[in-house]
Amino acid sequence: MTDNRLSGTVLRARGGVYEVETPDAVIEASLRGRLKREERTGERVVAGDRVEIAEAAGDWTIEKVHDRRTALLRKAPGKAPRPKVIVANVDLVLIVFAVARPEPHLRMLDRFLVLCEASGLDALVVANKVDLVGEAAARSTFGLYEEIGYPVLYTSVKQNLGIDALRERLCGSTAALSGPSGVGKSSLLNSVQPGLALRVASISDAVQKGRHTTVTAQLIPLECGGYVADTPGLRELGLWGIAEEDMGGLFPEFRPHMGSCRYGNSCTHTHEPACAVKDAVQSGEIPAPRYDSYCRMMADEVPEEF
């Protein structure tokens, strides 16, 4: 390694310019030509990547991108199948959904959870805007995820509900906030760390969908320690790199039953007789909406827009 190299973490990518946090400063760097030609999974460099940069004649370039420890990966929008990395090297994904405005589409939440399971990332479900319906109604919608075993945090910026608990969960960790457009991710971060002044926008009354205010993922250093990535809102979420035979294992509530099917590991849990997973759905041990999500993911190559 040459003496003028620095190690750092990519905070944000904008138009071919990367903001890299080094021990002493945040430096803007471009991508070296050799790296542009290299094949990488998803984007070449994303927020959260660990890189080495070097300076020559006053300009900084990214010379090396270290292997990603983790990556939150989805299928890129469009007809050509390719992966897209949302953020790299995080340990925790906070999946934020509003309880109303916009209405929560739990099939999309199920897709987020499957992506986290497939990536080996811990997931925390954040049910936001509780002030719009009340905590009891919010729990009636999101409570099934607590029954499955996922932690659920109920929050409201207006009521200052759950903000301290959210701050405590974020401090000292490297986390990402993800979810649909308009669910209040940026507002939550503004409450966790006043002074960020991230852009927020109202919900469109015409279509009840969020407006994009975060246009690219950015990794934000927290005053209490650690980092949190604010990611763009999504309206579709395609799965990538998940084999059909692995899908059932990505639903935690399926796992206790999967070894008892008549056709063993070859059972798809969709049409086979004497399927222990389907029996568990009938008995109520597996929530029917979750099983419906599973069947849709097994059948659909193109995700619906939520």
N, C-alpha and C positions, 0 to 999 in steps of 0.2 A: 504494500500500500504506500502510495506517495505521501510526502509530508503535508501537502496542501489539501488532503481529503478530510472531509468531515462526515460524521454519521448523523443521521437525523430521521425524523418521522414526517411523512407527508401529511399536512393538515388539509390541503385543498388543491384541486386541479381546476384551472380556468384557462381555456383557450390555448392549451399547450404550455402554460406556465404553471409551475408547481410551487406552492408555499411549503417550505421544509423547515421544521423546527429543529434547530441544533442546540447544544447546551448553552450557547451565548446569545443567539439571535434567530429570528425567522428570516430565511433567505429565499428569494425567488430564483428558481432554476428551471432550465429547459431540459428536454430529454436528449441524451447523446444519440447521434444517428445510428450507431451500432445497435443500441437498445430498441430503437424504433423498428428495426428489421427483425428482431427476435420474436419468436412465437411465445405468447404467454396465455394462460387461461383467463379469458375475459379481458379486461383492460390491462394495458401494460403497467400502468401506475395508477393507484387509487388512494383515496384517503386511508390512512392507517398503515400504508406500506413503510417498511424500514429501508432506507436508501443510504448510499454514499454519494456525496457531491464533491466536485472539485472546481477550483477557480482558475481561469486563464484569461488574462487581459481584461479583467474586471467583470467577466461573465461567468456565471455558475452553471454547471451541467450535472445531471444525474448520471453517474458513471456505473452504478451497480444497484440492482434491486434485490434485496434478500428474499429468500423463500418465505412464503406466507405461512404463518403458524396456523391461522384460521382464515376463512373467507366466507362471507354471506353471499351466496351465489344464486342467481335466478336466470331464467331464460330471457334473453333480450327480446323486446318487442319487434315485430316485423315478421316477414315470411321466412327469411333465411335463418335457420336454426343456429344459434350461437349463444354462448354463456355471457353473462354480464355480472361482474363483481360489484356489489353494492358498497361494501366496505371491507377492509382487511384487518386482521390481527386484533379483533375484539374478543372478549370472553363472554359477554352477556348481550342479549338482544332484548330491548324493551319494546314489545309490540303494542303500539298505541291505537286504540279504537275509541271513537266517541260512542256514548250510549244513545245519542240522538244528534241530528244535524251535523253530519250526515248519519242516516240510520246504519247501524252496524250490520255488515254482511259476514256472518260467522263462517261461511265457507271460505272466504278469503283469509280469515284468521286461522282456520285450519291449515291452509296452504303455508302461511308464515311459520306455523309450528312445525310442519313437516320439513321445511327448509332448515330450520334450526336443528331439528333432530338429525337430519342428514349431514349437517355441517359440524355436529358435535358441540353446539353452542347452547348454553343455558338460556332459557327464555323466561321472561316475566311479562305477563299480560297486564296492560294498563288500561282500565276502563275510565275514560275521561269524560268531562262535562256532566258529571253526576248531578249537578244542580238543575239540569233540565228535566230530569225525571224522578229524582230522589234515589237514595241508596238502595232501598228495598227493591225497586224496579230494576235497578242496575244489576243487583245480585241475582235477580230472577233470570236475567239474560246471560250473565257471564259465570254464574255459579257452577255450571256443569264442568267448567275447566278446573275449578278448585277441586271438584269431586274426582276428576281424572288425576290430579296431582300437580297441576301447574299453579304456581303462585299468581294471584291476581291482586292488583293494587287499584283501589277506587280513588279517583282524583277529581278535583274541581279547582280551577284557578280562581274563580269568583268567590268560592267559599273557603279557599286556602285548605282544601281537604286533601290529605295525602301528600302534600308537597314536601313536608319534612321527611316523611318516610321515603319518598322518591329521592330526595337529596342524599339521605343516608345510604341508599342502595347504590347511588352513582359514585359517591366520593371514594376515591382510592381504587376504582375499577376502570377498565377500558370497555366502554359499552356503546351500543348503537341504539338510537331511537328510530324505529321504522313503523310504517303503517300507511293507510290510505291518505289521500289529500284531505285537508280540512279538519282533521281530528284533533288538532291543537298541540302538535309536537313542539313547534317553536314557542308557543305560549307557555308550555310547561317548562321549557328550558329557561325562558326569560324569568319565570318565577323561581326556579331553582337557583339561578345565578343572576340577580338583578344587575343591569348594566350591559347585558349582552345585546339588547335591542335588535333581536332577530325579527325579520319581517313577518307579520301575521296578516291574515285577510279573512273576511267574512265568508260565509257559505252562500253560494248562489241560490237565490230563492226559486229560480226557474227550474233547475235540475237537481237541487239538493246535493250537489257534489262540491268538494273542496276546490279552491283555486290554488294552483301551485305557487308557493312563496319561497320554498327552498328548491333551487334548480340544480344544485350539485351537492354531493355529500361533503360535509366539512367536519373535521375533527377539532373539537373545542377543548382546550385545556381548562380544567376546573380549578377554581381557587382553593377548594378543599382537597385537591389532589386527584389525579386520574384524568381521564379524558372521556368525552361523550361525542359520538358522531350524530349530527343532525342530518338526516337523509331525505331526499325528495319523496313526496307523497306518490303513491302508486295507485293506478286504477285497474291494473291487471297484474297477475303474478304467475308467470309460467315456471314450472318445475324444470330443473336441469340436472342431468347426471344421476337420476334415481332409477334403478332397475325395477321392473315390475315386481320381481320376486322379493324385493327389499321393502316395498311400500308398507306392508302390514306391520312390520317391526318398527315403523316410524310413528305408529299410533300406540302410545304406552298402554292404553286400556285393552288393546288386542293381545298383547304379549302373553298374559297368563293362559290364554285359550288356544294359542296357535299350534301347540304341540299335540293337541287332542283331536285334530281333524282326521277324518277317514283317510284322506289322501296325503296326510303328513305335510312335509315342506312344499309339496307341489300344489297345494290348495291355494287358489287365488282369493278365496273367501267371497266370491261373487255369485257363482252359480252351482257349485258342487253340492251334492247331498252330504248329509252327516258332517256339516261344517260347524265346528265348535264356536267359531266367531259369530256366525249367523245365529246360532242357538243363543249366544250371549246377548245378541241384539234383541231377540224375541223375549228373553227373560228380563230385559231392562238392565243387565249388567254393563252393557255397552250402550251409550246414548245413541238413539236412532239418527239424530242429525249428524253425528260424527261418522256413523257408518255410511250415510248418504254422501258425505264429503269424500270418503274413501273411494266409494264406487265411481264418483265423478272423476276423481283424479286418475283412477285406473283406466277409465274409458276415454277421457278427453286429452287429445294432444295439444289443442289450442285452448288456452284459458279464456273463460268468459270475462267480459269487462264488468266490474262491480260498480 
